[in-house]
Amino acid sequence: MTHETYHSYLIMSIANHNKAYFIPNEPSSCYVNAAVIHPFAELLAYQLLFSIPMITCALTGTASIITFEIYVIYIDFMNNMGHCNFELVPNWLFKWIPPLKYLMYTPSFHSLHHTQFRTNYSLFMPFYDYIYNSMDKSSDILYENSLKDKEKQVDVVHLTHLTSLQSIYHIRTGFSHYASKPYTSMWLLRIMWPVSWLSMVLAWAYGSWFTMESNVMKKLRMQSWAIPRYSFHYGLKKEKEAINDLIEKAIYEAHKKGAKVVSLGLLNQAHSVNGSGELYLQKYPKFRVRLVDGTSLAAAVVINSIPQGTNQVILAGKISKVARTVASALCKKNIEVIVTNKQDYDILKPCIPKNVTDNLLLSTTATVEVWLIGDGLDDAEQSRAHKGTQFIPYSQFPPKMVRKDCCTYLTTPAMGVPKSMQNVHSCENWLPRRVMSASRIAGIVHALEGWNEDECGDTVLNMDKVWSAAIMHGFHPVTQVRCVDCKSVE
């Protein structure tokens, strides 16, 4: 009744006059950012209604901390689900439990309330809309069509995974305010560790990928899918087979949907997991879908981030496929690449053309202002760098910022996206908004160009060709710099 009263002609006129009510139906939390989509007066009414059961329990001496926690989590979960703007409630659930249709709403059901205003008032339980005849007649049709939309074809799929426990809140179906900014750890989310651990267990038990975001660019339909595993899972030997099975299922599903390209992001392209994607090519050589790890574009981003006039760089950290590509390209440009230990030198030397091997040097005393760094770089090695050193990561994950003397750390290989790319509402991990990882962009460029070759395993595409194609399609370099001694600048 309170909800319907608010939507009366007089109240809605005042709200619309003040531009307080918004149609877009985005993810929200009723305790964090519900005001993003609801007027302040309505928010206060909700808080009062939701607090009645808790106040009643407290006054009657029947209060329980566990009951309060379950109650608050339930309300927040249902509110988030109703505003996620993505239909995720499966049809089989209502077929198995028919009465559930009247006891639990769906995202598509509540979306009609945000577009029609005078229908589907119920919060969480459609039962009351059925009783008072306020249910929108198109609710069932929209629900069925929303489920069918999930089966539509897609052109490019970027396959990523969850990172830390808190990263589950950084996706579009989590907290929209949090997802719209680069990922950082927050104390507010740390105190939610019981929910975070439960989410991890549920994600581990969930046997399939899930869609994180859908984008459109030049009639190219793109989706970002997440493997329900966290970063630490990829370091466990017992999880390796399960992770590869999940990735294979996702690639096969993308193949069935008609995808042209699947790009492998983060640890989904790790050599220790699947040989940089080579494992899947060997199993499914006849697949039409192209597999891309983005090595050529990532290497191009790193090289183009090096200041002009630089004639020496130090390369430190775990030697990856990107590191080998970067070292080879720099030596060809007559830029000396210095490594600090014999093992890395021995790994890189066979990758360097014989006519420029003199540009690969082994030294522990060199003083260079540009460091190319990867995973596994320890604090002691970073501390050897001189004040003012510029650290350029070639790794998938951002490095630990050890130096406190205003050394600068560039972001991981990434590029800004063109204005023609639509629906970029959330940030990709720690990257700024409308900036995407090189591996993700490489898949998009691959599809736009119509290239009919894979880039995984030991294969690396022509770096200059890929970089030029990315620039031609409107992707642009970013100068995002994180300075330890001062705030981030661009």
SVG drawing of the C-alpha trace seen along z (x, -y; Angstrom):
<svg xmlns="http://www.w3.org/2000/svg" viewBox="-7 -20 84 54">
<polyline fill="none" stroke="black" stroke-width="0.4" points="0.0,0.0 2.8,-2.4 4.5,-1.6 1.4,-2.2 0.6,-5.4 4.0,-6.8 3.2,-6.1 0.0,-8.1 -0.4,-10.9 0.4,-13.7 3.5,-12.1 4.9,-10.9 4.4,-14.4 6.5,-15.9 9.2,-13.2 9.4,-13.6 9.5,-17.3 12.5,-17.0 14.0,-14.3 14.3,-12.0 13.0,-8.8 15.0,-7.0 13.8,-4.3 17.1,-2.4 17.0,0.8 20.5,1.3 22.1,3.5 21.8,1.9 22.0,2.6 19.2,1.3 21.8,0.4 24.6,-0.8 23.3,-2.6 19.6,-2.2 19.3,-5.9 20.8,-5.4 17.4,-4.4 14.9,-5.3 13.9,-8.7 15.0,-9.5 11.4,-9.6 10.7,-6.1 14.0,-4.9 13.0,-6.1 9.6,-4.4 11.4,-1.1 13.8,-1.4 10.9,-1.9 8.9,1.1 12.0,3.4 12.8,2.4 9.4,3.3 10.1,7.1 13.4,6.4 12.0,3.7 9.1,6.0 11.4,8.8 13.5,6.5 10.5,5.2 9.1,8.6 12.4,10.1 12.6,12.6 15.5,11.0 18.3,13.1 21.5,12.0 21.4,14.9 17.8,14.2 18.6,10.5 21.6,11.5 19.5,13.9 16.7,11.4 19.0,8.5 20.9,10.8 17.6,12.1 16.3,8.5 19.6,7.3 19.9,10.4 16.3,10.1 16.7,6.4 20.0,6.9 18.5,9.7 15.4,7.6 17.5,4.7 20.3,6.6 18.6,6.0 19.5,9.6 17.1,12.5 18.9,15.2 16.0,17.2 15.7,20.5 12.3,21.7 12.8,25.1 12.6,23.7 9.0,22.7 8.2,26.0 9.5,27.9 7.9,25.6 4.8,24.0 3.8,21.9 7.2,20.2 5.9,18.1 3.7,16.2 6.3,16.0 9.4,14.8 9.7,12.2 12.2,12.2 14.4,9.4 12.1,9.2 9.0,9.0 10.4,6.0 11.8,4.3 8.3,3.7 7.7,1.7 10.5,-0.6 9.2,-1.0 5.4,-1.0 5.4,-2.5 1.8,-1.5 2.2,2.2 4.2,5.0 4.4,3.0 5.3,6.1 8.6,6.2 9.9,9.7 6.4,11.5 4.2,11.1 1.4,12.7 0.0,9.3 0.0,8.1 -2.1,11.1 -4.6,10.4 -5.0,6.7 -4.9,7.1 -1.9,4.8 0.3,7.4 1.4,6.4 -0.2,8.7 3.1,9.0 5.1,10.3 5.1,13.9 5.8,13.1 8.7,10.8 10.1,13.5 10.0,16.2 11.5,13.8 14.3,12.8 15.3,16.4 15.3,16.8 17.5,13.7 20.2,15.6 20.3,18.1 21.0,15.4 24.2,15.7 27.3,13.8 30.3,12.8 33.1,12.4 33.4,14.0 36.0,12.9 36.6,15.6 37.8,14.4 37.4,15.5 36.9,14.1 40.1,12.8 39.8,12.1 36.9,13.0 35.6,9.5 35.6,9.5 32.2,11.2 30.8,7.8 32.6,6.0 30.5,7.5 27.4,5.9 25.1,8.1 26.9,7.1 27.1,3.5 26.7,1.1 28.5,-1.7 31.4,0.5 31.5,2.1 31.6,-1.3 35.0,-2.1 38.4,-0.3 38.6,2.6 40.0,1.9 39.7,3.8 37.2,2.1 36.8,2.5 33.0,2.5 33.2,5.6 35.8,7.3 33.3,7.5 31.0,9.4 33.5,12.3 30.9,14.9 28.9,14.0 32.0,13.9 33.1,17.4 29.6,18.7 29.7,17.1 33.0,18.8 31.6,22.2 28.5,21.7 30.7,20.5 33.0,23.6 29.9,25.9 28.4,24.1 29.3,26.2 29.3,23.6 30.4,20.1 28.1,17.1 27.7,13.8 29.3,10.7 28.6,8.1 27.3,7.7 28.6,5.0 27.9,3.9 30.3,2.3 29.8,1.9 27.1,4.6 29.6,6.9 27.9,8.6 30.3,9.2 30.0,10.9 32.3,11.3 32.0,14.7 33.4,15.7 34.7,19.1 33.3,19.7 36.8,20.0 39.0,17.5 42.7,16.7 44.0,19.0 42.2,22.0 44.5,21.8 47.5,22.5 46.0,25.7 47.0,28.9 43.8,30.7 41.8,27.9 43.6,27.9 41.5,30.5 38.2,29.0 39.2,25.6 40.2,26.9 36.8,28.7 35.0,25.4 37.0,23.5 36.4,26.3 32.6,26.2 32.6,22.4 34.5,22.6 32.2,25.3 29.2,23.2 30.6,20.2 31.2,22.4 27.5,23.4 26.4,19.8 28.3,19.0 31.1,17.0 33.9,16.0 36.5,15.4 37.1,16.5 39.7,14.5 41.4,15.9 41.8,13.5 43.9,13.6 44.9,17.1 42.7,18.8 45.6,18.4 48.3,19.5 50.9,21.8 50.9,24.0 47.1,24.5 46.6,25.2 49.8,24.3 48.5,20.8 45.4,22.3 47.2,24.9 45.4,27.7 42.0,26.7 43.3,26.5 44.6,30.0 41.3,31.3 39.1,29.4 41.0,28.7 37.9,28.4 36.2,25.6 35.3,22.5 35.9,20.3 39.4,18.7 41.2,18.7 43.2,15.6 45.4,14.9 46.3,11.3 50.1,11.7 50.9,9.6 48.7,6.7 49.8,6.9 53.5,6.8 52.7,3.8 51.1,1.9 54.2,2.5 56.6,1.4 54.6,-1.7 54.5,-2.6 58.3,-2.9 59.4,-6.6 60.9,-7.7 64.6,-7.9 65.0,-5.0 68.0,-2.8 68.1,-0.4 65.4,1.4 65.5,3.9 63.3,6.9 62.5,8.6 59.9,11.0 58.5,14.3 59.4,14.9 56.1,15.2 55.0,15.5 54.5,11.7 58.0,11.1 59.7,13.2 57.8,11.3 58.7,7.9 62.3,8.8 62.7,10.1 61.0,7.0 63.1,4.5 66.3,6.3 65.3,5.9 64.9,2.2 68.4,2.0 67.2,1.4 69.3,3.2 67.3,5.6 69.0,6.3 68.0,9.2 69.2,9.6 69.6,13.4 71.2,16.2 68.1,18.4 66.0,15.7 68.9,14.9 69.1,18.6 65.3,18.7 65.3,15.5 68.4,16.0 66.9,18.7 64.0,16.3 66.2,13.5 67.3,13.4 71.0,14.3 71.9,11.1 70.7,9.0 71.6,11.3 74.2,8.7 71.3,6.5 70.4,9.1 72.5,8.5 73.0,10.1 73.8,7.6 73.0,7.0 74.5,3.6 72.9,1.7 71.2,-1.6 68.2,-2.0 65.1,-4.2 62.7,-1.9 61.8,1.5 59.5,4.0 58.1,6.1 56.1,9.3 54.7,11.6 57.0,12.9 59.1,9.8 60.2,9.6 60.4,6.6 64.2,6.7 64.6,6.6 62.3,3.6 64.2,1.8 67.3,1.9 65.7,-0.5 66.7,-4.2 64.4,-7.0 62.1,-8.0 62.1,-4.7 59.1,-3.9 57.7,-0.4 55.8,0.9 54.0,4.3 53.8,6.9 51.9,9.2 48.2,9.9 47.9,8.7 49.2,5.4 52.5,5.5 52.9,4.8 53.9,1.2 56.9,1.4 58.8,-1.8 57.8,-4.8 60.0,-7.5 57.6,-8.6 58.5,-5.8 55.7,-5.4 53.8,-2.3 51.9,-2.0 48.8,0.1 48.7,3.6 48.6,3.9 45.3,2.2 43.8,-0.3 40.9,-2.7 37.8,-1.7 36.1,-3.8 32.9,-5.8 31.1,-3.4 31.3,-0.6 28.1,-0.6 27.0,0.8 30.4,0.4 28.9,-0.2 31.4,1.5 35.2,1.6 37.3,4.6 39.0,5.5 41.5,2.7 41.3,0.9 39.5,-2.5 36.1,-2.6 36.0,-2.3 39.5,-0.8 39.9,2.9 42.7,5.4 44.8,6.1 43.7,9.7 40.0,8.7 40.6,6.0 42.7,8.5 39.7,10.7 37.5,7.8 40.0,6.6 40.5,10.2 36.7,10.4 36.5,7.0 39.4,7.8 38.0,11.3 41.4,12.9 41.2,16.7 44.0,17.8 44.5,18.6 46.9,16.8 47.6,19.3 50.2,21.8 53.6,20.6 51.9,18.6 52.2,14.8 50.6,12.6 52.4,9.7 52.6,7.1 52.7,4.1 49.7,5.4 47.6,6.0 48.5,2.6 47.7,0.7 44.3,2.5 43.4,1.7 44.2,-2.0 42.3,-2.0 39.1,-0.7 39.3,-3.5 41.1,-1.8 43.7,-4.2 46.6,-4.1 46.0,-5.0 48.5,-6.9 47.1,-5.8 50.0,-6.1 49.9,-5.1 52.4,-7.1 53.3,-5.7 54.2,-9.0 51.2,-10.9 47.8,-10.3 47.1,-8.6 47.3,-10.8 46.4,-10.3"/>
</svg>
